[in-house]
């Protein structure tokens, strides 16, 4: 549970950084994302999930 809460906290920090550092640029980026096809977003999300899984595998062994 400790690891889960740590990971959740890190995700919240990482997710909040762009909005804190540059809200206008983040808003523009999100508008550009909104016009991408669903298939493209799914492929990017799948790639991101696999990268995250790979990082966890490397760190946890």
N, CA, C and O atoms as CSV, one atom per row, in Angstrom:
chain,resi,resn,atom,element,x,y,z
A,1,UNK,N,N,0.826,-1.190,0.000
A,1,UNK,CA,C,0.000,0.000,0.000
A,1,UNK,C,C,0.870,1.253,0.000
A,1,UNK,O,O,0.530,2.265,-0.614
A,2,UNK,N,N,2.003,1.163,0.704
A,2,UNK,CA,C,2.921,2.286,0.762
A,2,UNK,C,C,3.422,2.650,-0.635
A,2,UNK,O,O,3.461,3.824,-1.002
A,3,UNK,N,N,3.805,1.629,-1.413
A,3,UNK,CA,C,4.294,1.865,-2.773
A,3,UNK,C,C,3.197,2.447,-3.656
A,3,UNK,O,O,3.458,3.336,-4.467
A,4,UNK,N,N,1.982,1.953,-3.504
A,4,UNK,CA,C,0.863,2.450,-4.308
A,4,UNK,C,C,0.620,3.929,-4.031
A,4,UNK,O,O,0.457,4.716,-4.964
A,5,UNK,N,N,0.594,4.310,-2.768
A,5,UNK,CA,C,0.353,5.710,-2.427
A,5,UNK,C,C,1.505,6.605,-2.879
A,5,UNK,O,O,1.285,7.748,-3.279
A,6,UNK,N,N,2.724,6.090,-2.816
A,6,UNK,CA,C,3.867,6.833,-3.319
A,6,UNK,C,C,3.740,7.054,-4.818
A,6,UNK,O,O,3.967,8.159,-5.310
A,7,UNK,N,N,3.376,6.001,-5.542
A,7,UNK,CA,C,3.202,6.113,-6.989
A,7,UNK,C,C,2.070,7.081,-7.327
A,7,UNK,O,O,2.193,7.884,-8.252
A,8,UNK,N,N,0.981,7.008,-6.587
A,8,UNK,CA,C,-0.139,7.914,-6.824
A,8,UNK,C,C,0.279,9.367,-6.602
A,8,UNK,O,O,-0.087,10.243,-7.385
A,9,UNK,N,N,1.030,9.621,-5.559
A,9,UNK,CA,C,1.525,10.967,-5.294
A,9,UNK,C,C,2.434,11.468,-6.398
A,9,UNK,O,O,2.337,12.626,-6.803
A,10,UNK,N,N,3.316,10.609,-6.891
A,10,UNK,CA,C,4.205,10.995,-7.981
A,10,UNK,C,C,3.428,11.291,-9.259
A,10,UNK,O,O,3.746,12.245,-9.969
A,11,UNK,N,N,2.420,10.490,-9.558
A,11,UNK,CA,C,1.590,10.741,-10.734
A,11,UNK,C,C,0.900,12.095,-10.618
A,11,UNK,O,O,0.839,12.844,-11.593
A,12,UNK,N,N,0.385,12.412,-9.446
A,12,UNK,CA,C,-0.293,13.689,-9.246
A,12,UNK,C,C,0.673,14.857,-9.422
A,12,UNK,O,O,0.303,15.885,-9.989
A,13,UNK,N,N,1.901,14.710,-8.943
A,13,UNK,CA,C,2.910,15.759,-9.119
A,13,UNK,C,C,3.231,15.942,-10.594
A,13,UNK,O,O,3.242,17.064,-11.101
A,14,UNK,N,N,3.491,14.838,-11.277
A,14,UNK,CA,C,3.854,14.903,-12.689
A,14,UNK,C,C,2.703,15.458,-13.527
A,14,UNK,O,O,2.930,16.253,-14.439
A,15,UNK,N,N,1.485,15.048,-13.230
A,15,UNK,CA,C,0.323,15.542,-13.964
A,15,UNK,C,C,0.102,17.037,-13.728
A,15,UNK,O,O,-0.366,17.739,-14.624
A,16,UNK,N,N,0.427,17.521,-12.557
A,16,UNK,CA,C,0.180,18.920,-12.236
A,16,UNK,C,C,1.253,19.880,-12.730
A,16,UNK,O,O,0.990,21.073,-12.879
A,17,UNK,N,N,2.460,19.376,-12.987
A,17,UNK,CA,C,3.562,20.244,-13.393
A,17,UNK,C,C,3.272,21.108,-14.625
A,17,UNK,O,O,3.502,22.316,-14.569
A,18,UNK,N,N,2.781,20.547,-15.726
A,18,UNK,CA,C,2.552,21.397,-16.905
A,18,UNK,C,C,1.548,22.524,-16.643
A,18,UNK,O,O,1.715,23.635,-17.146
A,19,UNK,N,N,0.518,22.239,-15.865
A,19,UNK,CA,C,-0.485,23.257,-15.566
A,19,UNK,C,C,0.093,24.357,-14.687
A,19,UNK,O,O,-0.300,25.517,-14.812
A,20,UNK,N,N,1.011,24.013,-13.809
A,20,UNK,CA,C,1.631,24.990,-12.923
A,20,UNK,C,C,2.676,25.823,-13.660
A,20,UNK,O,O,2.732,27.044,-13.508
A,21,UNK,N,N,3.509,25.146,-14.465
A,21,UNK,CA,C,4.616,25.823,-15.143
A,21,UNK,C,C,4.117,26.724,-16.268
A,21,UNK,O,O,4.553,27.870,-16.381
A,22,UNK,N,N,3.214,26.220,-17.097
A,22,UNK,CA,C,2.757,26.999,-18.248
A,22,UNK,C,C,1.314,26.637,-18.596
A,22,UNK,O,O,1.081,25.826,-19.493
A,23,UNK,N,N,0.358,27.219,-17.908
A,23,UNK,CA,C,-1.039,26.869,-18.163
A,23,UNK,C,C,-1.504,27.185,-19.586
A,23,UNK,O,O,-2.292,26.433,-20.159
A,24,UNK,N,N,-1.028,28.281,-20.154
A,24,UNK,CA,C,-1.463,28.649,-21.509
A,24,UNK,C,C,-0.968,27.635,-22.540
A,24,UNK,O,O,-1.726,27.213,-23.413
A,25,UNK,N,N,0.301,27.247,-22.439
A,25,UNK,CA,C,0.849,26.268,-23.377
A,25,UNK,C,C,0.166,24.912,-23.202
A,25,UNK,O,O,-0.081,24.209,-24.181
A,26,UNK,N,N,-0.136,24.548,-21.965
A,26,UNK,CA,C,-0.827,23.291,-21.711
A,26,UNK,C,C,-2.218,23.313,-22.334
A,26,UNK,O,O,-2.652,22.320,-22.917
A,27,UNK,N,N,-2.912,24.425,-22.217
A,27,UNK,CA,C,-4.241,24.562,-22.801
A,27,UNK,C,C,-4.183,24.422,-24.323
A,27,UNK,O,O,-5.032,23.763,-24.923
A,28,UNK,N,N,-3.172,25.048,-24.945
A,28,UNK,CA,C,-2.999,24.925,-26.402
A,28,UNK,C,C,-2.744,23.473,-26.795
A,28,UNK,O,O,-3.322,22.966,-27.757
A,29,UNK,N,N,-1.880,22.821,-26.045
A,29,UNK,CA,C,-1.531,21.431,-26.331
A,29,UNK,C,C,-2.757,20.528,-26.220
A,29,UNK,O,O,-2.949,19.627,-27.036
A,30,UNK,N,N,-3.583,20.777,-25.205
A,30,UNK,CA,C,-4.789,19.976,-25.021
A,30,UNK,C,C,-5.788,20.216,-26.158
A,30,UNK,O,O,-6.489,19.293,-26.571
A,31,UNK,N,N,-5.853,21.442,-26.659
A,31,UNK,CA,C,-6.731,21.712,-27.797
A,31,UNK,C,C,-6.263,20.965,-29.037
A,31,UNK,O,O,-7.078,20.451,-29.803
A,32,UNK,N,N,-4.950,20.906,-29.234
A,32,UNK,CA,C,-4.411,20.152,-30.370
A,32,UNK,C,C,-4.703,18.658,-30.219
A,32,UNK,O,O,-5.002,17.975,-31.199
A,33,UNK,N,N,-4.613,18.159,-28.987
A,33,UNK,CA,C,-4.912,16.747,-28.746
A,33,UNK,C,C,-6.371,16.416,-29.031
A,33,UNK,O,O,-6.689,15.305,-29.455
A,34,UNK,N,N,-7.250,17.373,-28.799
A,34,UNK,CA,C,-8.686,17.109,-28.946
A,34,UNK,C,C,-9.089,16.843,-30.393
A,34,UNK,O,O,-10.156,16.277,-30.633
A,35,UNK,N,N,-8.268,17.235,-31.356
A,35,UNK,CA,C,-8.624,17.009,-32.759
A,35,UNK,C,C,-7.970,15.754,-33.342
A,35,UNK,O,O,-8.238,15.388,-34.486
A,36,UNK,N,N,-7.119,15.102,-32.563
A,36,UNK,CA,C,-6.492,13.869,-33.045
A,36,UNK,C,C,-7.512,12.735,-33.087
A,36,UNK,O,O,-8.424,12.683,-32.262
A,37,UNK,N,N,-7.356,11.839,-34.037
A,37,UNK,CA,C,-8.256,10.678,-34.099
A,37,UNK,C,C,-8.093,9.786,-32.865
A,37,UNK,O,O,-7.027,9.736,-32.252
A,38,UNK,N,N,-9.169,9.090,-32.521
A,38,UNK,CA,C,-9.146,8.188,-31.365
A,38,UNK,C,C,-8.045,7.137,-31.479
A,38,UNK,O,O,-7.381,6.813,-30.494
A,39,UNK,N,N,-7.859,6.613,-32.677
A,39,UNK,CA,C,-6.854,5.566,-32.871
A,39,UNK,C,C,-5.453,6.082,-32.532
A,39,UNK,O,O,-4.653,5.356,-31.943
A,40,UNK,N,N,-5.156,7.309,-32.894
A,40,UNK,CA,C,-3.850,7.894,-32.600
A,40,UNK,C,C,-3.659,8.063,-31.100
A,40,UNK,O,O,-2.590,7.765,-30.566
A,41,UNK,N,N,-4.693,8.540,-30.426
A,41,UNK,CA,C,-4.612,8.699,-28.972
A,41,UNK,C,C,-4.448,7.350,-28.277
A,41,UNK,O,O,-3.699,7.230,-27.308
A,42,UNK,N,N,-5.150,6.345,-28.776
A,42,UNK,CA,C,-5.032,5.014,-28.180
A,42,UNK,C,C,-3.626,4.453,-28.359
A,42,UNK,O,O,-3.070,3.855,-27.439
A,43,UNK,N,N,-3.048,4.648,-29.554
A,43,UNK,CA,C,-1.695,4.153,-29.795
A,43,UNK,C,C,-0.688,4.858,-28.890
A,43,UNK,O,O,0.216,4.219,-28.350
A,44,UNK,N,N,-0.839,6.166,-28.724
A,44,UNK,CA,C,0.061,6.915,-27.842
A,44,UNK,C,C,-0.096,6.448,-26.397
A,44,UNK,O,O,0.895,6.294,-25.683
A,45,UNK,N,N,-1.325,6.223,-25.968
A,45,UNK,CA,C,-1.577,5.761,-24.601
A,45,UNK,C,C,-1.005,4.361,-24.390
A,45,UNK,O,O,-0.408,4.082,-23.350
A,46,UNK,N,N,-1.183,3.496,-25.357
A,46,UNK,CA,C,-0.645,2.138,-25.252
A,46,UNK,C,C,0.886,2.169,-25.169
A,46,UNK,O,O,1.489,1.455,-24.368
A,47,UNK,N,N,1.497,2.999,-26.005
A,47,UNK,CA,C,2.950,3.140,-25.955
A,47,UNK,C,C,3.417,3.660,-24.605
A,47,UNK,O,O,4.415,3.187,-24.061
A,48,UNK,N,N,2.701,4.623,-24.074
A,48,UNK,CA,C,3.040,5.177,-22.768
A,48,UNK,C,C,2.902,4.128,-21.663
A,48,UNK,O,O,3.745,4.043,-20.771
A,49,UNK,N,N,1.842,3.339,-21.730
A,49,UNK,CA,C,1.650,2.294,-20.719
A,49,UNK,C,C,2.760,1.247,-20.792
A,49,UNK,O,O,3.262,0.799,-19.761
A,50,UNK,N,N,3.142,0.858,-22.007
A,50,UNK,CA,C,4.224,-0.115,-22.145
A,50,UNK,C,C,5.552,0.456,-21.651
A,50,UNK,O,O,6.338,-0.255,-21.026
A,51,UNK,N,N,5.802,1.731,-21.928
A,51,UNK,CA,C,7.025,2.358,-21.420
A,51,UNK,C,C,7.026,2.376,-19.899
A,51,UNK,O,O,8.050,2.098,-19.274
A,52,UNK,N,N,5.896,2.699,-19.308
A,52,UNK,CA,C,5.788,2.694,-17.852
A,52,UNK,C,C,6.008,1.309,-17.277
A,52,UNK,O,O,6.702,1.148,-16.273
A,53,UNK,N,N,5.418,0.314,-17.911
A,53,UNK,CA,C,5.604,-1.065,-17.469
A,53,UNK,C,C,7.066,-1.483,-17.578
A,53,UNK,O,O,7.592,-2.161,-16.695
A,54,UNK,N,N,7.714,-1.078,-18.658
A,54,UNK,CA,C,9.121,-1.403,-18.853
A,54,UNK,C,C,9.989,-0.730,-17.787
A,54,UNK,O,O,10.911,-1.352,-17.260
A,55,UNK,N,N,9.706,0.514,-17.472
A,55,UNK,CA,C,10.454,1.228,-16.430
A,55,UNK,C,C,10.275,0.531,-15.081
A,55,UNK,O,O,11.241,0.347,-14.340
A,56,UNK,N,N,9.052,0.149,-14.770
A,56,UNK,CA,C,8.799,-0.558,-13.516
A,56,UNK,C,C,9.562,-1.879,-13.495
A,56,UNK,O,O,10.140,-2.249,-12.474
A,57,UNK,N,N,9.563,-2.589,-14.624
A,57,UNK,CA,C,10.291,-3.850,-14.723
A,57,UNK,C,C,11.783,-3.641,-14.463
A,57,UNK,O,O,12.407,-4.417,-13.739
A,58,UNK,N,N,12.350,-2.587,-15.058
A,58,UNK,CA,C,13.776,-2.312,-14.868
A,58,UNK,C,C,14.096,-1.951,-13.415
A,58,UNK,O,O,15.104,-2.391,-12.862
A,59,UNK,N,N,13.233,-1.155,-12.817
A,59,UNK,CA,C,13.500,-0.693,-11.457
A,59,UNK,C,C,13.278,-1.801,-10.444
A,59,UNK,O,O,14.075,-1.973,-9.522
A,60,UNK,N,N,12.195,-2.556,-10.611
A,60,UNK,CA,C,11.842,-3.600,-9.640
A,60,UNK,C,C,12.559,-4.905,-9.886
A,60,UNK,O,O,12.641,-5.754,-8.998
A,61,UNK,N,N,13.082,-5.072,-11.097
A,61,UNK,CA,C,13.826,-6.290,-11.408
A,61,UNK,C,C,12.891,-7.414,-11.609
A,61,UNK,O,O,13.322,-8.535,-11.881
